[in-house]
């Protein structure tokens, strides 16, 4: 027969075990809830670059690395290479360059109060600008933008049409309620997934240059307000430079400040 002392020890032990099991059971939902925090905030990184600029290849390589490795917890990096045309007069015409992207960069310069434009330049969410090869500052800028509430965007029902067209459905929520802007412009960016050139002139003569998410078209889709969501089926015509492997990026941008309030990316293979 067990002594009263032994019985007391067993009772105390069972109480401790029961309490421990109750603690583990209560803690497990909290651990599961923390996994919900893995949702990532989209952050748009635009790189203004040129194949005629000898300082640009390191920035091109950084953009590719950020896109591939996605190194920042809580951020989904959505990247675009935007090739400007103002380097084309020094011996090499960048085949991906456009006056439109030079003008877009000039508009950013006005927003930032810059007296001139330059390459390579990164613009993060239309809100922060920096030298495009500065990895430390780029990561800091992205980390800052992950703290900003964004408008949810989605792209769906994407497919190629005849006559070199793409049809898709784009949908967004309303603008964040705390911003003063009453509306923002919705754009669809069409970009080559990747490109490569062997340069035969200019500052990068003799080099083979690689690029990621090379912007080829930037198409206005509509206007998003502060109250109602935006939902639309749309069809866009591809330019002559577009190939089968594409990236589509929807961008919600405030016109007065250039601030990007939402972005989403999708890939499409022909």
Steps between C-alpha positions, in 0.01 A plus 500: 500500500627843407569747778308824527825680416536306172138566407549872562805505274309324218208740530731801486676355196172443315394857573827633359472284186142609444594864538786456253273334244245778537779756443626322187148471362431867566831611349466310173231725344717804566789333322272424208373857496852635470534324164235739364759776533690349205279694257721728295450865407560578130769762439569635150865560405559689175855518366574774246795367304670498160730270306696812406589574864812335645370543858178311427603130477557470879151644557353260244667212684366624836145521364526143370633381835223671697240354265642149520585476871213709647723568804274717714263335745144622460559654155414380151737685271345583163770631267508682167797606283418826321757584233535871428600642163728793589816287479430390143713773336841381626552200273243238601122517463343299780247269328269509805507876548205734466437871527195408709719360779727805494189713544379279784835546673479877447158502666652323800781758509238773538329310783834456679615858438804388297662742258590227249458132421772236511573130457494260664213614720266286706158624600324302772119520505524839329598635842875454552781547249861384521803404294401176332806302608470587871379171648498618862278799430276296271433248777435779751253662261313175446487431874346845553236437233390169653355705788263686266144381447448408133190459289449134400525430125444182302551382142306201371367330184820589315547354152633581156254609233543502124661805335772521769269598785460401865168496683469501878289601796634758746345579835594731786362616828444872569787727600614496864263727698777697670658653187387844375483402132149445367613273217797316351585376153512130422764390249591167346871451435602238244859388536730238350585246768869536408715639220864485392709718266853492364596867492706619204558864589490768765626469857416128525655404165579128485294403804208259515229654719209321664178656623193387690136613468572741212208738459365513144156658542324698774127512432242706694206285613279730707456707815450367853319705766474499878164326537430231240717217380608488135427194283550480125571263213755652264697416187840645417698478179860391527773711345733361238773440757299271727571129502319195633637508856358809665437663833184698560502754781197700611599828667272732699666842508401839635555754219578807712781339700597189306437288812418136425213369712487149362663259257463140390697287257423196283700303243377378164662255259385460141 
